[in-house]
Amino acid sequence: MSIGHYVRKLAGFTPALPTPFDDNDAIDAPAFENFCELQILNGATALVVGGTTGEAPNLSRDEHCKLVHIATTVSRGRVPIIAGAGSNSTHHAIELTKDAEASGADALLSIVPYYNRPTQAGLYAHFSEIAASTGLPIILYDVPARTACSLADETLARLAELPQIAGLKDATGDPGRIARLRMLVGTDFRLISGDDTTALSFIAQGGDGCISVTSNVAPGLCRDMFLTLRQGQITRAQRLSHPIAQLTAALFRETNPAPVKFALSLFGLMAPRVRLPLVEIGEKIKRELAGIVAYLCNDWSASMIGRIDKSLGAWRQAS
């Protein structure tokens, strides 16, 4: 199966990766390499780079390209790399799309234009232009809490007819939408939750998976919940969802990705630094999150971190 075909059959939990920064506010490439590898070893079905959790609005075009290049080099085709390539400017979105394709991305994540508040006709024209500019599959990203604009069901159905439009990341928080959309777009179109809080319900009603913040910290829990749900073990999936919900609530006490970066810093996986206008989380939330992570999460134990593939070190030396 080609990786392009795999993107179009994407299912399960896909982490939306944060972008680690070093003391000089540059991308911490070794930390990002390690984290990509660890997520793959823990069963990530794909990696999303340069999206909301990756602080996309604060990344330069060169930094977007660097993240995609690192992720694709680490992955070596084991999982698809989905690059954030959206903008409220159609021209800029096309530039990011072409950059991501040239840097080796396997698919694109393209957000509904924010701030401008275009009409549905404008949204259709925007995504049609982007689709015409690339040979890669595109996953649309509907997150009205951030964009103040939403993609109507009927507009999505029209866009789904375009060959490059392969799926939707739905972060509306409306699990009931899945039934409406599935009737409009069919079974091959990927319907993926972008909201960890409602992911269980979304998947249970026919969704294909979740592009997740929480799976950055607890990939094993998220993977197990998805698999048990797909196997029809509803009661067990619900039990697994309780600690996931507790962790998710803590990770969204303040604006993403500051909490998830702090959580990962507890394991030494990356610094908690974020770029302005974001700031690190307050001390009270740090204490709360540290307690929850210590209680719930063992995915990033020293033994797991020690299992990084030898090939990761090999290609570092080669480069």
Helices and strands as residue ranges (DSSP letters): H 3-8, E 12-15, H 29-41, E 47-49, G 56-58, H 61-75, E 81-84, H 90-102, E 107-111, H 120-132, E 138-142, H 144-147, H 153-160, E 165-170, H 177-185, E 190-193, G 196-198, H 199-204, E 209-212, G 214-216, H 219-230, H 234-251, H 258-265, H 283-296, H 302-305, H 310-318
